[in-house]
């Protein structure tokens, strides 16, 4: 019997300037709160709606919460955009060419004794494909306007993964601008 992927997956510990320090086991980094590199993917439809995911009930933290389209961690030696494209397809079955957007930094205590302490590369893309989510990762996909999402995040933040709440508190203008750039370019 093989170990659960979260028990063996490795990620990249970084300093505040996003310089690599060393590799670490993923679960250990989340238990200790070590600062690590991550990415978050925002995929828009060509009409400007954002694809969001509901995290599967079996996830080791933030289970059953709504989040942006996909998220994860580049592996040692893997560039962020390639890692994000890989993870997007693994989680949602969607494929898209991704573009870098901005970096976000946050720390949050989560359920199950986990700590997120991430320097996040937020990346963006467009896809009108139908997804085929991995049920071990994602229990549902939905589409929403950014305005409706921002209003619901303010009213009911507990429905959402903490990182999505923080992105809209700190970077809403950048998310809206990137959507307008991508959708307007089509």
N, C-alpha and C positions, 0 to 999 in steps of 0.2 A: 504494500500500500504506500503510495507516495504522499509526501507532506503537502498540506494546503499551500497554494502559491504565495499567500501572504506571509507564510512562515519562512520562505526561502528567498523571496524577491529581495533584490538589493537596490539601494538608491544612493544618491550622492549627497553627502554632507558638505555644506558650504559655509563661508563666512558671510558677513553682512554685505560684502561687495560681490557676492555670487562666485567667489573663487573657490575651487574645489579643495576640500580638506582631505577627505577619504571616502571610501564606500562604507555603507552600513546595511545591516539587515533591516528591512522595512518595518516590521513590527516592533523591533527594538527602538528604532528612531521615534516611533509614535508613542512608545511607552515612556521614554526618557525626555521627550520634547526637544530632541536635537534639531537644530536648524538644517533644513534640507531643501534641495531644488525640486520643484514641482511644476506642473503645467495645468492649465484649465482651458478647455476648448468651448468656444461659442460658435455654434453652427446656425446660420440663418437660412431661411427659405428665400427664394428670389423675391417674395412679396414683403420681406423684412421681418417676418415672424421668427422668433427664436425657438429652437428645438430644446426642450428641457427633458431631463430624465428623472424618474423616481427610482432611487437606489433600492436594490433588492433587500428583502427582509433579512437575508443571511449575512449581510455585510458586517464586518467587525466593528465599525462605528458608523454613525449617521444613517443607520438602516431605515428604510422607508421614508426618507426625506427627499424632497425635490431638490435638484441641483442643476447646474448648467449641463450642456450636452455631454461632456465627458471630462474626466480629470485623471491625473496619475502622476507618475514620476519617471523621468528618464533613467535608464539603467547606466551604470558606469560605461563610458565610452560611446554612448548614444547621444546624438544631438537632439535638442528639444523638439523641433518641428517633426522630425522622423518619429520620435517617441510618441508625440501627440497624435500623429496620423495612425500609427499602429494601435494605440489605445482606443482611439475613436472607433475604429473598425472592430476591435475586440469587444468593446462594451455595447455598441449600438448597431453594428453592421453597416454603418454609414461610411462612405469614403468621400474625402474632399481634400483639395489642395489647401493647405493652411498658411496663413500669414501671421507673423508676429505682430503683437499689438503693444502691450505695455507689461511692466513688472509690477506685481503687488506683493506686499509683505504683511503677514499676519501671524498671530499666535492665538490659540484658543484651546481651552479645556473641553474635551468631548466626552461622550458617554463611554462606558466600559473602561474608564481610567486612561483613555488615550489623550494625547496632546498633539495638536497640529501646530507646527512651528515651521512655516514654509516661506520661501522666496519663490514666488509663482510667476512663470512666464505665461501670460494670457494670450492665447492665439485664436484666430478667427477664420471662418470659411463660409462658403455657400454650398448648399446641397438641396436638391429637390427629390432625392432618392427616398424610397421607403426604407426605414431601418428594419433590422432583424436583430433585436437585442438579445444578448446572452442572458438568460433568466437568472443565472448566478450573480450577475452584476446589476441588471436593470429590470425592474418589474413593469415599467411603462415608459413610453415616450409621449410627449404632448407638444403642442405648439402654442405660443403665446406672444402677444405684443410686448415690447419692452415697457410701455406705459402701464399695462395691466399688471405685469410682473412687479414693477417697482411699487405700485400701490399695494399689492398683496403682501410683498415683503415687509412693508411698513406696518400693515395691519396684523399679519399673522406670521412673524418671523420664525416661530417654532416649527412650521411646516417645512422649512428649508434648511439645507446644509449651511452651517455657519459661514463657510467661505463665500457662498453666493450672497448672503446678507451683507458681509463686509465689502464685497466688490461693489455692490450698489450704494453702500454708504460712502465709500471713498473714491470710486472710479466710474460712477454712472455716466458722466459726460463723455468719458473716453469710450465706453461701451456703445453709447448712442452714436458717437461720431464714427466709430469703426463700422457699425451697421450701415450708416448712411453712405460711407465710402464704398463699401462692398456692394450694396444693393444699387446704388447710383451708377456703379461701373458696369452694370449688366445691360 
